[in-house]
Amino acid sequence: MLSSLTTVSNNANLVVHVPKNDMEKRHKVVRFGTVYESGMADEDAKYRYLHQRKDLKISKGCIPVGFESYLPLDEGHNLYLETREGPPDDYGELMGPQYQISWKKDREVLAQGQGDGWHTNLDDCWTAVLAHFDHRNLLSEATLDYLDADPFVLFGIDDPVTQQALRKLQKFPCLVCMHEVPTFDEWAMYLRIDPLDPDLRWLVQSLAETELPKPWTCYKGVGSIVCYIRSDTGQVTWKHPFFDYFRQLRDFCQEAHMQGRHEEVMKVRVNRLLWTYEATRVESEASQDPLICPEYLDRMADIFGYDIKVSGCIVRNLKAQLRIFARSYRENQDVELSDIVNCAETLQRDVEKYAEMQDHWIHRVKEEARFDLTLLANGELQCVNCGTIALCFCLECKDYLCLKCYDSLHSKGARADHAPFQLVPCALCVSKPAKLHCTFTDKSLCHQCYAMDHIKQLPADGKENQPRRIDYLHQYNRYADFARERNMKRGRHGGSVVPGLDLTGMDHDYEAVLSNDWHPFYDARGVKFYHNFVTGERMRQSPRRPPNDTDAGFDEDLEVVHGEDLIDPDATSTTFSPMGNKTGDLGASLSRSPLSKTKPLPLHGFDALETLPKAREMAASQPELRNTRPPFRTHQPYQTQAV
């Protein structure tokens, strides 16, 4: 393999230099990179080169960091060269630049060796690459002959255009675009702003969204540098037409933030917002949306440091403050600093009040809505009205009551529609909640009555039947799941909140009450619409309106509730007790019409007795009046059998 600079004569052992004076330039610079400057002469010297050109002249220049270029080969592939800053060696000294050569579209690294393909000596790396191509016959002889040259020259490092661009980059910034459009980080590097700086991200985004004024246009030139050209004069430059304005704005904002004058930065941003609206209104007045629109409210919230998707409670005051700013800007072409301060304080109060309201409704009210089923089933809770053992929990009032007090307090008025969770009273003592269900006599009793009285009255074969433990938790979960499914089927307004024992089922209901997602606006024609900042949806119909069965897209499975349907005597099926009282069978109602009515679901325990005191006392004192179900019944009470 011939060296890149020398060849061996056949007639003598003398090494003769044969320069390639007719070598064609094929390299394409993808990225120029930057000049390494550490301030130390020894380290900077490692990033300098001294070469002899093809015309036997000595050339010197800089080895850039982050340089990338490629050579298109006749075989249809590209050969890439990249540079980077080398890491320190074992003694802590910098190793200088490193080089990596790859090819093909998938960037297959060549001359990888035992490492990751990065080399500190480009000549050794290039020799290994040429040997790889020669041994495997991957390239033609003409291509190998062309590649048998200095890699600094082949890939354009030792090129006057590259060195001139590096010197210019040291003095003037440029916008580097490695993709179809510049990224946020590339715009930030152009303005010399840290992409992670939260105080100046808006400035970078503003420059990226600014349209070029006429007659300026742009294109991506050599080294992926964006060039701006003026069509009327032919002037070409790296500088954005508004670069000086944004650079001065950057310096002002950095100084203001360092001195704690954040309100002045907010004032500048609000003025820019109103100026942008005025500029767009002049160009497209016919189709211009009003100033009070979701787009400008979102930008206003960002100016004052809020995410409108999270803090939807500030939308109302944002609208009012934006009107104040617009009036001041229209009169004086400027926004008063006092208005900025008042707006910031108002929004802060809104957020604090909303947080306090959330704490009350989501945490405190949920704690109040929680009821301890274990204590209630053990008879350890007392009625809030009379002080006796509580056997009922009202899901609406959130109170523990005995059955007699519940019937008296909920006999009429709006409380008559409340949905209670009622335990089964003991068939003997009546005052304590039943914990066991006798499978022989079909009675529900507490532990004490079953062990002290009831077991002694059973015949020998009846004593062999083990009582069934009453699972109130399973019963409540079944009821809560059904009630929650019914509420979801109706929509946001149907049914009451059913508190779950672990409170996980209440989250959506309370969040629906506190929802700040949908907000009303008016379009350019003055027509009202509703916008959801969280999902970005828009709709003409109010999200709080109930569905209309005359609408084209009405869901037939969702029944519309009318006033006369609020109280339905047939909402639950009825069974007859020996005393002639009707009792609601929850299981039968589930099987017949699970989602058709809005009457609150009465929730009873594992007993067929009505909660009326007379019926309960007579059944306890005269058990022979009750119809005893057969002991071989396998289904649970209030559960329908499979047909």
C-alpha positions, 0 to 999 in steps of 0.5 A: 500500500502506497503512503499518502505522501511518498512512493518508492522508485523501482530503479533506486532505493530513494524515496521520492515525493510525488504530489497529487497536484490534480486531486479533485475535491470531493469532500462535503463538510457537514459541520465545521465544529469549533476551535479549541481554546484552553488558554494554555499554549501546550494544550492548544498546540495539540490542536494545530497541524503543519502539513505540506500541501500538494503544491509542496507548500507548507500549510498550518491551521487548526484541528476543529473539535466536532468537525464532520465531513464525508467523501462520496465514493464511486461505489455509492457509499459515503466515507465519514470523518469525525473529530472530538476533544480527547479525554485526559490520559492516566497522568491527567494530561490532555491527549489532544484531538481524536478521530473516527472514520466510518462509512455507509449509511449505518455509520459502520466504524472502521479501524475499530481495533480493541477500542471504540474506533477513536484514534489520536493519530489520524495517519495511523487510523487512515492507514488501517482503513486503507488496508481494510479496503485493500484486503477485502476488495471493497473498493475499486483500484481507481477509488483506492488510488484517489484515497491514497492521500493525506486524510487532512486534505481528503476530508477538508480539514486542510482546506482554505474554506474550512480554516477561514470558516473556523476563524470567522466562527471565533468572531461571529455566531452562526445558526447551525442546522443539522436537520431540516429545521433548527432545533431548540438547542441550536437556536439557544447556541446561536444566542449563546443561552443555556438551553436549560435556563428556565428564565430565558427559554421564552427568548429562544422560542421567540427567536425561533418563531420570528418570521423573516422580514421581506425581502429576506430569505434563508438557506442551509449552506456549507457546514450546515450553517444557515445563511440569510440572503437579501433578494433585492441586493444579493447580500448574504450573511450569517446574521439573522436580521433580528439577531441584534434585537434579541441579543440586546434583549438577552443582555437586558433579561440576564441583568434584570434577573440577576438584580431581581427585577423580574417584573420588568422582564414580564413587562417586556414580554407582555408588550411583545405579546400585544405588539405581536397581536397588533402586527398579525391583526394588520396582516390578517384582519379578516380572519384574526381571532380576538385577543381573548383567545386560548393561544394568547391566554396560554402565552400570558400564563407562561409569562407569569410562570404558570402552566395553564394546563395545570392551573386552570383556575387563573383563566378568569383573571387572565382574561380580565388582566389581558383586557387591562393590558390591551387598553393601556397598550392601545392608549400609551403603546406601553404597559404600566409596571404597576399593572404587571405587579397587580396581575402577578399578585392576583394570579398568586392569590388565585392559585393559593385559594384554589390549592386551599379549596383542593385541600379541603375538598380532596383531602378533608372532605374525603376523610369525612366521607370515609367510614370505618366498616369494621367498627360499624360491623363490630357495633363499636360506633354509636348513633349520632342522634340517640347514642345507641349502637349504629347500624346504618351509614348514610352515604349522603349525610355521612352520619352513623345512625341506628335504624330507628333514627334513620327512618325518622330523619329520612322519612320525608323531604329530600332526605327520603332519596338518600341512599343508606348502607344498612347492616343486618340487625341481629334477629334476637337482640335486634340492637347489635349487627349480625355477624353470622348467618345460620344456614339451618334457620336462615337467621342472621345473628350476632356472635353473642346471641348465636353462641349463647341462645340460638345454638342451644335451640337447634336440633342435633342435625342443625348444629352440624351446619356451620354458620356462614360469616356475613361479609359486609365488605364484599356487599359494600364493594358490590354496591359501590361498583354498581353505583359507580358504573351507573353514575359513569353511564349517566355522565357527570351529573347522574347519581350521588358520590359513593365513598369507597372504603379506600377512597380510590373510587371518589377521585374522579367525582371530586375532580369533576366538581373542581374541574377547570379544564373547559373555558368559554371563548368567542371566535372572530364571528362572535360565536361562543365555543368552549376550549379544553386546555388539557386536551386541546379540544374545542366544542360549540355545545357546553360540556355541562349540558345534559345530552339531548335525545334529539341530537344526531349522535345521541347514545341510545344506551344512555337514558335521559332522566326526566322529572317524572322518572326521579321517583319510581316505585318499580325501581327495585323488585319487591319480595313479601315478608310474612308481615306484609311489608315490601322489601327491596331486592337489590339483586333482582333490580340489578338483573332486571334494569341496572341502569335505567332509573335515578332513584337512590339505591337502598342498600340492605344487609343479609336479611329480608326484614324491612327496616321499620321498627315494628316489623323488626320487633315483631319478627324478633319476638314472634319468629314463627311468623317468618317463612323459613327458607330451605337449608339447601339454598346455595345462593346468597340473599339478594343475588339472583340465581342463574336461569 
